[in-house]
Structures are given as C-alpha cells and as structure tokens.
C-alpha cells in the first residue's frame, strides 16, 4: 500500500513538472483582413511555438519565434486542414527551402531563399507531379537557363537569364502555352 502511494505521488509530481515546463497560454486575437472584415483567431502558445486556428477550429498556422521575431519552422494550412506552405524563417526573413501545396496536398512549388532573397533552385509543378518550370535565382535575380516542360514531362523551352534579364530563348516545340515565370517580388511576364 505504501509502495502504491509513493508511486502515485511520484507520478503526479512528474506530471506537474512536465506541465510546468511546457507553459501553455490561450488567447483570442482579433485580426482585420485585407477586405476589412474582422476575424477572431485562437492563439495557443507553448514557449516559442505559436499555433493559430481558423474559426472552424482547424489549424491555420504553426510558427516559432525567438526574441519576438519569426525564427525556425513555419507551417501554414488550407482551411481544409491540408498543408499549404512550409519553410523556415531566420530573424524575421524567409530562409532556406520552402514548399507550397495546393488544397489537395499536392506539391506545386519548391522555392529557396537566403535571408529574404530568392536564392537557389526554384521549381513549379503540374498537378500530376511533373516539373513545369525549373530554374535558379542568385541574390533575387534569375540566372542561367530556366527550363519549361509540358505536362507529360517533355522539355519545351529554355530561357537563359543574366541578372534577371532574358538573354536567349530556345523553343523546342510549337505547342508551347504561355507560362508565367514567377518572382516573389514582382510579376515578370509570360514566356
């Protein structure tokens, strides 16, 4: 009996200590959207990780902060609960590899950043998973040869860039549709 009582006290002590270490707070925050409507967001915080929820209760966003700045992993979800975006922040700047998904959970973009600037390989995908566009950014500018593929995966076009300016274009087939070369900072146009 004494042994059972000691085990119970010990278990309760461990439970109390683990809850004390992972302090959780829940607050209700009003947010004004771009169209002027106000929505209420439930914010649950555990140390440096914050979770935000849609009004329907599904998860909206999970992010990490340090010193009141976005630092670490960040995930944003569609209203249906499927992952929409995931990546990292470093000192409030987008950093490293980012993945963007459609509402069905299919990968549609892979982007790379270095301290807020587009930097590294960028890819866009068709809904069937095949690569649509593949190219590189260096310090926020398109560089080198960007390749455009059709939905079956065949290379259709190559465009060479230097410091974000088109230098050369090679069309390998006349059935190419207009495809927008993308940039986070600006609209670049159709090619």
C-alpha positions, 0 to 999 in steps of 0.5 A: 500500500505504501509502495502504491502511494509513493508511486502515485505521488511520484507520478503526479509530481512528474506530471506537474513538472512536465506541465510546468515546463511546457507553459501553455497560454490561450488567447483570442486575437482579433485580426482585420483582413485585407477586405476589412472584415474582422476575424477572431483567431485562437492563439495557443502558445507553448514557449516559442511555438505559436499555433493559430486556428481558423474559426472552424477550429482547424489549424491555420498556422504553426510558427516559432519565434525567438526574441519576438521575431519569426525564427525556425519552422513555419507551417501554414494550412488550407482551411481544409486542414491540408498543408499549404506552405512550409519553410523556415524563417531566420530573424524575421526573413524567409530562409532556406527551402520552402514548399507550397501545396495546393488544397489537395496536398499536392506539391506545386512549388519548391522555392529557396531563399537566403535571408529574404532573397530568392536564392537557389533552385526554384521549381513549379509543378503540374498537378500530376507531379511533373516539373513545369518550370525549373530554374535558379535565382542568385541574390533575387535575380534569375540566372542561367537557363530556366527550363519549361516542360509540358505536362507529360514531362517533355522539355519545351523551352529554355530561357537563359537569364543574366541578372534577371534579364532574358538573354536567349530563348530556345523553343523546342516545340510549337505547342508551347502555352504561355507560362508565367515565370514567377518572382516573389517580388514582382510579376515578370511576364509570360514566356 
